[in-house]
Amino acid sequence: MATLKDIANKAGVSTSTVSRVLNYDATLSVGEETKKRIFEVAEALEYKNLKRASSKKKGTVAIINWVSESEELNDVYYMSIRMSAENKVKELGYDYIRVYDQEELTDETTLSGIVAIGKYSQRQVKKLEQNNVPVCFVDFKPYTDSDCVLVNFKSAIKGNIDFLIGQGHSKIGFIGGEESFSDGTGQWIDPREKVAREYLKRKKLYRSEYFFTGRFRVEDGRSNMLAALEQLSEEERPTAFIAANDAIAIGCLKTLYEKEIKVPQEMSLIGFNDISTAKYITPALTTVKVYTEEMGRTGVQLLHERISEGREASKTVILSTRLIERESTCASRQ
């Protein structure tokens, strides 16, 4: 595992700066470029066995991220997928262009294929497919015949709940997220929240007042945990929360620290994604490992099959997850 010193040396900053950036310290005054460099170095040091890129170029692939460049710093999940896709594209011998706004693609843009990372409205999907080149969606399933790479959210959330029940928790809360499509045509609803509600009902542990929703950001995790503490008495509040991503979980930890609620002794917390920062925060975050490197690589590999082999049948690849137990969870004491 890369250390803070490893990241600092490669990013050209101090170890304390790395620590504060990876902990989303709002009081730290550093530029966006420095933050981006630190996050990208942290992600790159996670990758293993990168192969040498082919010297023979095969065309150009557009790698589109549905979040903006600045939003990548709020949730490096998408940055991680993008970087792994870029590495795989180079390995296979393609050039690539990095796109944060699909409107940048014009009729004059000559492409061999498109990797679209994130969530897209029906209008956006249609426009991407009108480029008349293969498109592979990563972390999203369109209602078309394009290839896609997905995460097994259902199994992961059930596993989280079973894990907490096994630790003696019966009051389990959930802090979820929702996002708007970038074209403003609607919202993407997180399936993790739906699965959590249904599975807790099946286990006869569901309480609607234990569910909170914001955006997938540190600030929303902080504000939703504060709302939970204010709305629920100490006797009634959950002894464990599941957060829909690690950014939310980090925000929750900040509120719990400020309110002097000990984690995990008084409240356990599980994140989701296992972003590169999860192991460096205090306490180290128990979270679901989502194989973002494999997501990006698989998306490019599927695209390559379409380009090089002319495969007609669409493929959907669903990747497994793994619960990584660290310091933010323990057996319930109630």
C-alpha positions in Angstrom: 0.0 0.0 0.0 1.3 3.5 -0.9 2.1 5.7 2.1 1.4 9.4 2.6 5.1 9.9 2.1 5.0 8.1 -1.2 2.2 10.3 -2.4 3.9 13.5 -1.1 7.2 12.7 -2.8 5.5 12.0 -6.2 3.2 15.0 -5.9 6.0 17.3 -4.8 4.2 18.5 -1.6 4.6 17.9 2.1 3.2 14.9 3.9 0.9 17.1 6.0 -0.6 18.7 2.9 -1.3 15.3 1.5 -3.0 14.2 4.7 -5.2 17.3 4.9 -6.2 17.1 1.2 -7.1 13.4 1.5 -9.1 14.2 4.6 -11.0 16.9 2.8 -9.8 19.6 5.3 -11.9 22.6 4.4 -9.5 24.9 6.3 -6.5 24.1 4.0 -5.7 26.8 1.5 -4.2 25.1 -1.6 -5.1 25.4 -5.3 -7.3 23.1 -7.3 -4.4 22.0 -9.4 -2.5 20.9 -6.3 -5.5 19.0 -5.0 -6.0 17.4 -8.3 -2.3 16.3 -8.6 -2.5 14.8 -5.1 -5.7 12.8 -5.8 -4.4 11.6 -9.2 -1.1 10.5 -7.6 -2.9 8.7 -4.9 -5.1 6.9 -7.5 -2.1 6.1 -9.8 -0.2 4.5 -6.9 -3.1 2.1 -6.4 -2.8 0.6 -9.9 -0.8 -2.6 -10.4 1.0 -4.2 -13.4 0.4 -1.5 -16.0 1.5 -2.8 -19.3 3.6 -0.9 -21.9 1.4 1.0 -24.4 1.4 -0.2 -28.0 3.4 2.0 -30.4 1.0 1.5 -33.3 -1.9 3.9 -33.0 -5.4 2.5 -33.9 -7.5 5.7 -33.8 -8.9 8.0 -31.2 -11.3 7.2 -28.3 -13.2 9.8 -26.4 -13.3 9.3 -22.7 -16.3 11.3 -21.3 -16.8 11.9 -17.6 -20.3 13.1 -16.6 -18.9 15.1 -13.7 -16.8 18.3 -14.2 -13.1 18.4 -13.6 -13.6 20.2 -10.3 -16.4 17.8 -9.3 -13.9 14.9 -9.7 -12.2 16.2 -6.6 -15.4 16.0 -4.5 -15.7 12.3 -5.4 -12.6 10.7 -6.8 -14.5 7.5 -7.7 -15.1 8.9 -11.2 -11.5 10.1 -11.4 -10.3 6.6 -10.6 -12.5 5.0 -13.4 -11.3 7.7 -15.9 -7.6 7.2 -15.1 -7.8 3.4 -15.5 -9.7 3.8 -18.8 -7.0 6.2 -20.1 -4.3 3.7 -19.1 -6.1 0.8 -20.9 -6.7 2.9 -24.0 -3.0 3.7 -24.2 -2.1 0.1 -23.6 -4.2 -1.0 -26.5 -2.6 1.6 -28.8 -5.3 4.2 -29.2 -5.0 8.0 -28.8 -7.7 9.5 -26.5 -9.3 12.8 -25.8 -10.6 13.6 -22.3 -14.0 15.2 -22.3 -16.0 16.6 -19.4 -18.9 18.0 -21.5 -20.2 15.8 -24.3 -21.3 19.0 -26.1 -17.6 19.4 -27.0 -18.0 16.5 -29.4 -18.8 18.0 -32.8 -19.4 16.5 -36.3 -15.7 17.4 -37.0 -14.5 15.1 -34.2 -13.1 11.9 -35.7 -13.4 9.0 -33.3 -13.1 5.2 -33.2 -15.3 4.9 -30.1 -16.6 6.4 -26.9 -16.3 5.4 -23.3 -19.0 7.3 -21.3 -18.4 7.2 -17.5 -21.3 8.1 -15.2 -25.0 8.7 -15.6 -26.7 9.9 -18.7 -30.2 11.0 -19.6 -32.0 9.4 -22.6 -31.4 12.5 -24.6 -27.7 12.4 -23.8 -27.5 8.6 -24.6 -29.2 9.2 -28.0 -26.8 12.0 -28.8 -23.7 9.9 -27.9 -24.9 7.1 -30.1 -25.6 9.4 -33.0 -21.8 9.7 -33.4 -22.1 6.3 -35.3 -19.2 4.7 -33.4 -19.3 2.1 -30.7 -20.2 3.5 -27.2 -19.5 1.7 -23.9 -21.2 3.1 -20.7 -19.4 2.5 -17.4 -21.4 2.7 -14.2 -24.6 3.1 -16.1 -27.0 0.9 -18.1 -28.8 2.7 -21.0 -32.0 1.4 -22.6 -30.1 0.7 -25.8 -27.9 -2.0 -27.2 -24.6 -0.4 -26.2 -22.2 -2.3 -24.0 -22.0 -1.4 -20.3 -20.1 -2.1 -17.1 -22.0 -2.1 -13.8 -21.4 -2.8 -10.1 -23.4 -5.4 -8.2 -25.0 -2.8 -5.8 -27.7 -5.2 -4.6 -25.3 -7.8 -3.3 -23.0 -5.2 -1.7 -25.8 -3.5 0.3 -27.2 -6.8 1.5 -23.7 -7.8 2.6 -23.3 -4.5 4.5 -26.6 -5.0 6.4 -25.8 -8.7 7.1 -22.3 -7.7 8.4 -23.8 -5.1 10.8 -26.5 -7.5 12.0 -23.8 -10.0 12.6 -22.1 -7.4 14.8 -25.3 -7.0 16.9 -26.7 -3.8 15.3 -30.4 -3.7 15.0 -30.8 0.1 14.5 -29.3 0.7 11.1 -29.5 3.9 9.2 -28.7 4.9 5.6 -27.4 8.2 4.1 -27.9 8.2 0.4 -27.4 10.4 -2.6 -29.1 11.6 -5.7 -27.8 13.4 -8.8 -29.2 15.4 -11.6 -28.3 14.6 -15.2 -26.0 17.3 -16.5 -28.5 18.4 -19.2 -31.1 19.1 -16.4 -33.7 16.7 -17.8 -34.1 14.7 -14.6 -32.5 12.8 -11.7 -30.7 9.6 -11.3 -32.0 7.6 -8.3 -29.4 5.5 -6.4 -30.4 1.8 -6.4 -28.5 1.3 -3.1 -31.1 3.2 -1.2 -33.9 1.1 -2.7 -32.1 -2.1 -1.8 -31.4 -1.0 1.7 -35.0 -0.1 2.4 -36.3 -3.4 1.0 -33.7 -5.6 2.7 -34.2 -3.9 6.1 -37.9 -4.4 5.7 -37.3 -8.1 5.0 -35.2 -8.3 8.2 -37.9 -6.4 10.1 -35.4 -3.6 11.0 -36.6 -0.8 8.7 -37.4 2.6 10.1 -38.1 5.4 7.6 -36.7 8.1 10.0 -33.3 6.4 9.7 -33.0 7.4 6.0 -31.4 10.6 4.8 -30.6 11.8 1.3 -28.5 14.6 -0.2 -25.8 14.7 -2.8 -22.7 12.5 -3.1 -20.4 15.0 -1.4 -18.6 15.5 1.9 -20.7 18.5 2.8 -23.9 16.5 2.4 -22.6 13.7 4.5 -21.8 16.2 7.2 -25.2 18.0 7.1 -27.2 14.8 6.9 -25.4 13.2 9.9 -26.0 16.5 11.8 -29.7 16.2 10.9 -29.8 12.7 12.1 -28.3 13.7 15.5 -30.6 16.6 15.9 -33.8 14.8 14.9 -33.2 11.5 16.8 -32.6 11.2 20.5 -29.6 9.5 21.8 -31.7 6.4 22.7 -33.4 6.3 19.4 -30.6 7.1 16.9 -29.0 4.3 14.9 -25.9 2.5 16.2 -24.7 2.1 12.7 -25.0 4.0 9.4 -24.3 2.9 5.8 -23.2 5.7 3.5 -23.8 5.5 -0.3 -20.3 6.6 -1.0 -17.0 7.3 0.8 -17.3 11.1 0.4 -20.6 11.0 2.3 -19.0 8.8 4.9 -16.1 11.2 5.4 -18.6 14.0 5.9 -20.4 11.9 8.5 -17.1 11.3 10.3 -16.5 15.0 10.5 -19.8 15.7 12.2 -19.4 12.8 14.6 -16.0 14.0 15.6 -17.3 17.6 16.1 -20.1 16.2 18.3 -17.7 14.1 20.2 -19.4 10.8 19.3 -16.9 8.1 19.2 -16.5 6.0 16.1 -16.9 3.0 16.2 -17.6 2.7 19.9 -20.8 4.8 19.9 -21.6 4.6 16.2 -20.3 2.4 13.4 -20.0 3.6 9.8 -19.6 1.9 6.5 -18.7 3.8 3.3 -18.9 2.7 -0.3 -16.3 2.6 -3.2 -13.0 2.3 -1.2 -11.6 5.4 -2.8 -7.8 6.0 -2.3 -8.5 8.3 0.7 -10.5 5.8 2.7 -7.6 4.2 4.3 -5.9 7.4 5.3 -8.7 9.1 7.2 -9.1 8.7 11.0 -10.5 6.3 11.9 -9.7 4.3 8.7 -13.0 3.7 6.9 -14.7 0.3 6.7 -16.1 0.4 3.1 -17.1 -1.6 0.1 -14.3 -2.1 -2.4 -15.6 -1.2 -5.9 -13.0 -2.2 -8.5 -12.9 1.1 -10.3 -9.6 0.2 -12.1 -11.3 -2.9 -13.5 -14.4 -0.9 -14.4 -12.4 1.5 -16.6 -10.3 -1.3 -18.1 -13.3 -3.5 -18.8 -15.2 -0.6 -20.5 -12.3 0.0 -22.8 -11.8 -3.7 -23.5 -15.5 -4.0 -24.5 -15.1 -1.0 -26.8 -12.0 -2.5 -28.3 -13.9 -5.7 -29.2 -16.6 -3.7 -31.0 -13.9 -1.7 -32.9 -11.5 -4.4 -33.8 -13.8 -7.5 -34.1 -17.1 -5.9 -35.2 -19.0 -7.7 -32.4 -22.7 -7.0 -32.8 -24.2 -8.6 -29.7 -24.2 -6.2 -26.7 -22.5 -7.2 -23.5 -23.3 -6.1 -19.9 -20.5 -6.9 -17.4 -21.4 -6.8 -13.7 -18.5 -6.6 -11.4 -18.4 -7.9 -7.8 -17.5 -5.9 -4.7 -15.8 -6.8 -1.4 -16.3 -5.4 2.1 -13.1 -4.0 3.5 -13.3 -4.0 7.3 -11.2 -1.2 8.9 -11.5 0.9 12.1 -14.9 2.6 11.7 -17.1 -0.4 12.6 -17.3 -2.7 15.7 -19.8 -4.8 17.6 -22.8 -3.0 18.9 -22.7 -2.2 22.6 -26.5 -1.6 23.0 
